[in-house]
Amino acid sequence: MQLAGANVATKEEVSAGVTVEGLTVKFRGTPLIEGISTFFEPNKVTAIVGPTGCGKTTLLRSINRMHDHVTGMQVSGSVVVEGVNVYGPDVNVREVRRRVGMLFQRPNPFPRSIAENVGLAPRAHGLANRSTVREVVRENLEMVGLWDAVSNRLHGSPFGLSGGQQQLLCLARTLALSPDVILLDEPTSALDPDTTDHIESLMKTLSEHMTVLIVTHNLAQASRISDNVLFLMKGGVVEATSARTFFHDPADERSRAYVSGRIG
């Protein structure tokens, strides 16, 4: 990945995945996360878990600079995606958010047609033109399993879709920009079991060619889908390890207490 206008590291320094170094985020002077350093492996699903208020979503949103327009939010440290510090002074933030896509807890379709929800951004970023955008729309709706349900109403409103279908549409919209990293913030918490199963399966498929980070309170879900786990408490890292180790032989007593349900 190379971000337009960015200071790009030398070839020897470039590494895939996401490297976080000394990341601190404060809101009006109060730390939300403090001094976090960790590495998210490429082509893996990493679950970010921990008690409510530990900083999971704050960390996730920091990776593609979603805090930029929040008054009172201060960010220091670095987040390096394939050799580029996304907080570097010359980074094109619009390009960061193309390369690091995000799916939120609640579906948020644009007030445009179903087709435009998927096709507008690729055209704006030069990834599709008038003659190719229809194929981009179809490919991404097929990828998320939504094409058959919407193919005869592509020019209709997305707000007539079910909540699960709207979330799949938002996922298709994110994938249409061909991200290198996808961030998911409790993406299935409001969905029915069938749609949850479908999105979990998609995450495993997507990790074959991108880095997938998911915030979840659902430890059963984290155990099912993740390759690695990052466990946070009180704004800091307690443990970063493989999912197998975290759920069966965690190194930290706090991790053992969390997995067993004694804290949470």
C-alpha positions as CSV (number, residue, x, y, z in Angstrom):
1,M,0.0,0.0,0.0
2,Q,1.2,3.5,-0.8
3,L,-0.7,6.5,0.3
4,A,-0.7,9.6,-1.9
5,G,1.4,12.4,-0.5
6,A,2.8,10.2,2.3
7,N,6.4,9.8,3.5
8,V,6.9,6.2,2.6
9,A,9.4,4.0,4.4
10,T,12.3,2.3,2.6
11,K,11.7,-1.2,1.3
12,E,13.6,-2.7,4.2
13,E,11.3,-0.9,6.7
14,V,8.0,-1.8,5.1
15,S,6.1,-4.5,6.8
16,A,2.5,-5.7,6.1
17,G,-0.1,-5.6,8.8
18,V,-0.7,-2.8,11.3
19,T,1.9,-1.7,13.8
20,V,0.8,0.5,16.7
21,E,3.6,2.3,18.7
22,G,3.0,4.3,21.9
23,L,-0.5,5.2,20.9
24,T,-2.3,7.5,23.4
25,V,-5.7,9.0,22.8
26,K,-7.1,11.6,25.2
27,F,-10.5,13.3,25.4
28,R,-10.3,16.7,26.9
29,G,-7.1,15.7,28.7
30,T,-8.4,12.4,30.1
31,P,-6.7,9.3,28.6
32,L,-8.9,6.8,26.9
33,I,-6.0,4.6,25.8
34,E,-2.5,5.2,26.9
35,G,0.9,4.0,25.5
36,I,-0.5,1.1,23.4
37,S,2.0,-0.8,21.3
38,T,1.1,-3.9,19.4
39,F,1.2,-5.5,16.0
40,F,-1.7,-6.8,14.0
41,E,-0.7,-9.6,11.7
42,P,-1.5,-9.4,8.0
43,N,-4.1,-11.8,6.6
44,K,-5.4,-12.7,10.0
45,V,-8.5,-12.0,12.0
46,T,-7.7,-10.3,15.3
47,A,-10.4,-9.9,17.9
48,I,-10.0,-6.9,20.2
49,V,-11.7,-7.8,23.5
50,G,-12.0,-6.4,27.0
51,P,-14.5,-5.0,29.5
52,T,-16.7,-2.1,28.6
53,G,-14.8,1.2,28.6
54,C,-11.4,-0.4,28.2
55,G,-10.6,1.4,25.0
56,K,-11.5,-1.1,22.3
57,T,-13.4,1.2,20.0
58,T,-11.1,4.1,20.7
59,L,-8.2,2.0,19.5
60,L,-10.1,0.8,16.4
61,R,-11.2,4.2,15.4
62,S,-7.6,5.5,15.8
63,I,-6.4,3.2,13.1
64,N,-8.1,5.1,10.3
65,R,-8.2,8.5,12.0
66,M,-11.9,8.6,12.8
67,H,-11.2,10.8,15.8
68,D,-9.9,13.7,13.6
69,H,-13.2,15.7,13.7
70,V,-14.0,15.0,17.4
71,T,-13.6,18.2,19.4
72,G,-11.3,17.7,22.4
73,M,-9.7,14.5,21.1
74,Q,-5.9,14.3,21.1
75,V,-3.9,11.5,19.5
76,S,-0.2,10.9,19.9
77,G,2.0,7.9,18.8
78,S,2.0,6.2,15.5
79,V,-0.1,3.7,13.5
80,V,1.9,2.2,10.6
81,V,0.0,0.5,7.8
82,E,2.3,-1.2,5.4
83,G,5.2,1.1,6.1
84,V,3.2,4.4,6.2
85,N,2.4,6.2,9.5
86,V,-1.2,7.3,9.0
87,Y,-0.5,10.1,11.4
88,G,2.4,11.4,9.4
89,P,2.3,15.1,8.5
90,D,1.9,14.6,4.8
91,V,-0.5,11.7,4.7
92,N,-3.6,12.0,2.6
93,V,-6.3,11.1,5.2
94,R,-8.9,10.5,2.5
95,E,-6.6,7.8,1.0
96,V,-6.0,6.3,4.5
97,R,-9.8,5.8,4.9
98,R,-10.0,4.2,1.5
99,R,-7.2,1.7,2.4
100,V,-8.4,1.2,5.9
101,G,-12.2,0.6,5.7
102,M,-14.6,0.5,8.6
103,L,-17.9,-1.2,9.4
104,F,-19.8,0.2,12.4
105,Q,-22.0,-1.4,15.0
106,R,-25.2,-0.1,13.4
107,P,-25.8,-0.1,9.6
108,N,-25.5,3.4,8.2
109,P,-26.5,3.3,4.5
110,F,-26.2,6.6,2.6
111,P,-29.5,8.2,1.6
112,R,-28.9,7.3,-2.0
113,S,-29.9,4.2,-4.1
114,I,-28.6,0.7,-3.3
115,A,-26.4,0.8,-6.3
116,E,-25.1,4.3,-5.5
117,N,-24.2,3.2,-2.0
118,V,-21.7,0.7,-3.5
119,G,-20.7,2.5,-6.6
120,L,-20.3,6.2,-5.8
121,A,-17.0,5.9,-3.8
122,P,-15.1,3.7,-6.3
123,R,-15.9,6.2,-9.0
124,A,-14.9,9.2,-6.8
125,H,-11.6,7.4,-6.0
126,G,-10.9,6.5,-9.7
127,L,-11.4,2.8,-9.1
128,A,-14.3,2.6,-11.5
129,N,-15.8,4.6,-14.3
130,R,-19.2,4.9,-15.9
131,S,-18.7,1.7,-17.9
132,T,-17.3,-0.4,-15.1
133,V,-19.1,0.7,-12.1
134,R,-22.1,-1.6,-12.6
135,E,-19.8,-4.6,-12.5
136,V,-18.1,-3.3,-9.3
137,V,-21.6,-3.0,-7.7
138,R,-22.5,-6.5,-8.8
139,E,-19.2,-8.1,-7.7
140,N,-19.4,-6.6,-4.2
141,L,-23.0,-7.3,-3.7
142,E,-22.4,-10.9,-4.7
143,M,-19.4,-11.1,-2.4
144,V,-21.5,-10.3,0.6
145,G,-24.4,-12.5,-0.6
146,L,-26.8,-9.6,-1.2
147,W,-27.1,-9.6,-5.0
148,D,-30.1,-12.0,-5.3
149,A,-32.1,-10.0,-2.8
150,V,-31.5,-6.6,-4.4
151,S,-30.7,-7.1,-8.1
152,N,-34.2,-6.1,-9.1
153,R,-34.3,-2.9,-7.0
154,L,-30.8,-1.5,-7.3
155,H,-32.2,2.0,-7.9
156,G,-34.5,1.8,-4.8
157,S,-33.8,3.0,-1.3
158,P,-31.6,1.0,1.0
159,F,-33.9,1.8,3.9
160,G,-36.4,-0.7,2.7
161,L,-33.9,-3.5,3.5
162,S,-33.8,-5.4,6.8
163,G,-31.2,-4.4,9.3
164,G,-29.1,-7.4,8.4
165,Q,-29.3,-6.6,4.7
166,Q,-28.4,-2.9,5.4
167,Q,-25.3,-4.1,7.3
168,L,-24.3,-6.3,4.4
169,L,-24.8,-3.4,2.0
170,C,-22.5,-1.3,4.2
171,L,-20.0,-4.1,4.1
172,A,-20.2,-4.2,0.3
173,R,-19.7,-0.4,0.2
174,T,-16.6,-0.8,2.3
175,L,-15.2,-3.7,0.2
176,A,-15.8,-1.8,-3.1
177,L,-12.8,0.4,-2.2
178,S,-10.5,-2.6,-2.1
179,P,-9.1,-1.9,1.4
180,D,-6.0,-3.5,2.8
181,V,-7.4,-3.4,6.3
182,I,-11.0,-3.7,7.5
183,L,-12.1,-2.5,10.9
184,L,-15.3,-3.9,12.4
185,D,-16.9,-2.5,15.5
186,E,-19.4,-5.0,17.0
187,P,-20.7,-5.5,13.4
188,T,-23.2,-8.3,14.4
189,S,-24.4,-7.2,17.8
190,A,-27.8,-6.1,16.5
191,L,-28.2,-8.9,13.9
192,D,-30.1,-12.1,13.7
193,P,-28.1,-15.4,14.0
194,D,-28.2,-16.3,10.3
195,T,-26.8,-12.9,9.3
196,T,-24.3,-13.1,12.1
197,D,-23.1,-16.5,10.8
198,H,-22.8,-15.1,7.3
199,I,-20.7,-12.1,8.3
200,E,-18.5,-14.3,10.5
201,S,-17.9,-16.6,7.5
202,L,-17.1,-13.6,5.3
203,M,-14.5,-12.3,7.8
204,K,-12.6,-15.5,7.5
205,T,-12.8,-15.3,3.7
206,L,-11.7,-11.7,3.7
207,S,-8.7,-12.4,5.9
208,E,-7.2,-14.4,3.0
209,H,-6.3,-11.1,1.3
210,M,-6.7,-8.4,4.0
211,T,-6.0,-7.7,7.6
212,V,-9.3,-8.0,9.7
213,L,-9.7,-6.3,13.1
214,I,-12.9,-6.8,15.0
215,V,-14.1,-5.4,18.3
216,T,-16.4,-7.7,20.0
217,H,-17.9,-8.3,23.5
218,N,-18.9,-11.8,22.4
219,L,-16.1,-14.2,23.5
220,A,-17.8,-17.1,21.8
221,Q,-17.6,-15.1,18.6
222,A,-14.0,-14.2,19.2
223,S,-13.2,-17.8,19.8
224,R,-14.9,-18.9,16.6
225,I,-13.5,-16.5,14.1
226,S,-10.2,-15.0,15.4
227,D,-6.7,-16.1,14.7
228,N,-5.3,-13.7,17.3
229,V,-6.6,-11.8,20.3
230,L,-5.7,-8.4,21.8
231,F,-7.0,-8.1,25.4
232,L,-7.3,-4.5,26.8
233,M,-8.1,-3.3,30.3
234,K,-8.2,0.3,31.5
235,G,-6.8,1.7,28.3
236,G,-3.8,-0.6,28.0
237,V,-2.7,-3.9,26.6
238,V,-2.9,-6.9,29.0
239,E,-2.2,-9.6,26.5
240,A,-1.7,-10.0,22.7
241,T,-1.5,-13.6,21.6
242,S,-3.0,-16.3,19.5
243,A,-6.7,-17.1,20.0
244,R,-5.8,-20.7,21.0
245,T,-3.5,-19.5,23.7
246,F,-5.8,-16.7,24.9
247,F,-8.8,-19.0,25.3
248,H,-7.0,-22.1,26.6
249,D,-3.8,-21.0,28.3
250,P,-3.6,-17.2,28.8
251,A,-0.4,-15.9,30.4
252,D,-2.0,-13.2,32.5
253,E,-4.3,-13.9,35.5
254,R,-6.5,-11.0,34.3
255,S,-7.0,-12.8,31.0
256,R,-7.9,-16.0,32.8
257,A,-10.4,-14.1,34.9
258,Y,-11.9,-12.4,31.8
259,V,-12.2,-15.7,29.8
260,S,-13.8,-17.4,32.8
261,G,-16.3,-14.6,33.3
262,R,-15.0,-13.5,36.7
263,I,-14.4,-10.0,35.3
264,G,-16.1,-8.4,32.3
